[in-house]
Amino acid sequence: MLPKYSVLHKLLESRVVAVIRGKDRHEAAEVSKAAVEGGITAIELTYTTPQVEDVFKELRQLNVLLGAGSVMDSETARHAILAGAKFIVSSHFVKEIAALCNRYSVPYLPGCMNISDMAIALEAGCDVLKLFPANTFDPSFIRSVNGPLPNVRIMPTGGISLNNMNEWLAAGAVAVGVGSDLTKTYQKGGYEEAVSLSRKYMNTLNQYSEV
């Protein structure tokens, strides 16, 4: 299996991606470790986190799939790949990032909000698209998109919570991105509370899988 598709398989198998946006590298590393201890196996470290490359180095020893988020240009994408990112995520589609990721056989998940954006991303070789911000949509949007574009695979991010995660999955989402409540929980209750919330996410996912 090509590296790109091996990573995509692991990403979609995880179903839950923790999107970590820390105020500093220590917070990002601690929230990430809490997510992993709670059972989450895919982490997206955003490039809005100061010294994020140090967080990549710290997390490499963990058995977790690491990706980079908030990537705005191809230079940052290459930096992330060299730092250890196995997939690249951006808030919107950037053709130069798509070209670079294709060159290195790295999955690229651009943010898309409409059919036009999605069609362009598909033509550029993007296999999974991030619906962002998802809190401006209803889960039924995925079925509406899969009418004209049946091969689109969507990962909603932004506004995903314990209360609506399974609704999105049932509507056809191949995975969901969660994160802001993990960071907020860590800030309010510390490491163990973030671990507990991560476990709740995985328990909620398991309940969906058992239905």
HUJO-V937470 format. One record per pair of residues at least 4 apart in sequence whose C-alpha atoms are under 8 Angstrom apart, sorted by the first residue. I is the first residue (numbers start at 1). GAP is how many residues later the second one is. Records with the same first field share a line. If there is no record, write none. Layout:
I: GAP ; GAP
This chain:
1: 4 ; 5
2: 4 ; 103
3: 4 ; 102 ; 103
4: 4 ; 101 ; 102 ; 103
5: 4 ; 102
6: 4
7: 4 ; 58 ; 79 ; 80 ; 100
8: 4 ; 99
9: 4
10: 4 ; 55
11: 4 ; 6 ; 31 ; 54 ; 164
12: 162 ; 163
14: 26 ; 27 ; 28 ; 161
15: 159 ; 160 ; 161 ; 190
16: 24 ; 25 ; 26 ; 159 ; 160 ; 161 ; 162 ; 186
17: 23 ; 24 ; 25 ; 26 ; 27 ; 158 ; 159 ; 160 ; 161
18: 14 ; 17 ; 22 ; 24 ; 25 ; 26 ; 159 ; 160 ; 161
19: 24 ; 25 ; 26 ; 27 ; 50 ; 158 ; 159 ; 160 ; 161
20: 8 ; 11 ; 12 ; 23 ; 24 ; 25 ; 26 ; 159 ; 160 ; 163
21: 7 ; 24 ; 25 ; 26 ; 27 ; 28 ; 158 ; 159 ; 162
22: 4 ; 5 ; 6 ; 26 ; 27 ; 28 ; 161
23: 4 ; 5 ; 26 ; 27
24: 4 ; 25 ; 26 ; 27
25: 4 ; 24 ; 25 ; 26 ; 27 ; 29 ; 30
26: 4 ; 29
27: 4
28: 4 ; 17 ; 21 ; 27
29: 4 ; 26 ; 29 ; 30
30: 4 ; 161
31: 4 ; 151 ; 152 ; 155 ; 160 ; 163
32: 4 ; 11
33: 4 ; 26
34: 4 ; 157 ; 158 ; 160 ; 161 ; 164
35: 4 ; 5 ; 147 ; 159 ; 160 ; 163 ; 164
36: 4 ; 5 ; 28 ; 159 ; 162
37: 158 ; 161
38: 157 ; 158 ; 159 ; 160 ; 161 ; 164
39: 159 ; 160 ; 163
40: 158 ; 159 ; 162
41: 22 ; 23 ; 24
42: 22 ; 23 ; 24 ; 25
43: 21 ; 22 ; 23 ; 24
44: 22 ; 23 ; 24 ; 25
45: 4 ; 7 ; 11 ; 21 ; 22 ; 23 ; 24
46: 6 ; 22 ; 23 ; 24 ; 25
47: 5 ; 21 ; 22 ; 23 ; 24
48: 4 ; 22
51: 4
52: 4
53: 4 ; 27 ; 30
54: 4
55: 4
56: 4 ; 10 ; 27 ; 28 ; 29
57: 26 ; 27
60: 4 ; 24
65: 21
66: 18 ; 19 ; 20 ; 21
67: 17 ; 18 ; 19 ; 20 ; 21 ; 22
68: 9 ; 12 ; 17 ; 18 ; 19 ; 20 ; 21
69: 19 ; 20 ; 21
70: 19 ; 20 ; 21
71: 5 ; 6 ; 17 ; 18 ; 19 ; 20
72: 4 ; 5 ; 18 ; 19 ; 22
73: 4 ; 21 ; 23 ; 24
74: 4 ; 22 ; 23 ; 26
75: 4
76: 4
77: 4 ; 11 ; 20 ; 23 ; 24
78: 4 ; 22
79: 4
80: 4 ; 5 ; 8
81: 4 ; 5 ; 6
86: 20 ; 21
87: 19 ; 20 ; 21 ; 22
88: 13 ; 18 ; 19 ; 20 ; 21
89: 19 ; 20 ; 21 ; 22 ; 41
90: 4 ; 19 ; 20 ; 21
91: 19 ; 20 ; 21 ; 39 ; 41
92: 18 ; 19 ; 20
93: 17 ; 18 ; 19 ; 24 ; 28
94: 4 ; 16
95: 4 ; 29
96: 4
97: 4 ; 11
98: 4 ; 10 ; 26 ; 27 ; 28
99: 4 ; 25
100: 4
101: 4 ; 5 ; 6 ; 7
102: 4 ; 5 ; 23
107: 19 ; 20
108: 18 ; 19 ; 20
109: 17 ; 18 ; 19 ; 20 ; 21
110: 11 ; 16 ; 19 ; 20
111: 18 ; 19 ; 20 ; 21
112: 5 ; 6 ; 17 ; 18 ; 19 ; 20
113: 4 ; 5 ; 18 ; 19 ; 20
114: 4
115: 4 ; 30
116: 4
117: 4
118: 4 ; 11 ; 34
119: 4 ; 30
120: 4
121: 4 ; 5 ; 8
122: 4 ; 5 ; 30
127: 25 ; 26
128: 24 ; 25 ; 26 ; 27
129: 23 ; 24 ; 25 ; 26
130: 24 ; 25 ; 26 ; 27
131: 23 ; 24 ; 25 ; 26
132: 24 ; 25 ; 26
133: 4 ; 23 ; 24 ; 25 ; 26
134: 4 ; 22 ; 23 ; 24 ; 25 ; 26
135: 23 ; 24 ; 25
137: 4
139: 4 ; 28 ; 29 ; 32
140: 4 ; 31
141: 4
142: 4 ; 12 ; 29 ; 30 ; 31
143: 4 ; 28 ; 29
144: 4
145: 4 ; 5 ; 7
146: 4 ; 5 ; 6
153: 20 ; 21
154: 18 ; 19 ; 20 ; 21
155: 18 ; 19 ; 20 ; 21 ; 22
156: 4 ; 12 ; 17 ; 19 ; 20 ; 21
157: 19 ; 20 ; 21
158: 19 ; 20
159: 19
160: 4 ; 5 ; 16 ; 17 ; 18
161: 4 ; 17 ; 20
162: 4 ; 38 ; 39 ; 42
164: 4
165: 4 ; 11 ; 40
166: 4 ; 38 ; 39 ; 42
167: 4
168: 4 ; 5 ; 8
169: 4 ; 5 ; 6 ; 7
178: 4
179: 4
180: 4
181: 4
182: 4 ; 12 ; 15 ; 16
183: 4 ; 11
184: 4
185: 4 ; 5 ; 8 ; 9 ; 12
186: 4 ; 5 ; 6 ; 7 ; 8
189: 4 ; 5
190: 4
191: 4
192: 4
193: 4
194: 4
195: 4
196: 4
197: 4
198: 4
199: 4
200: 4
201: 4
202: 4
203: 4
204: 4
205: 4
206: 4
207: 4
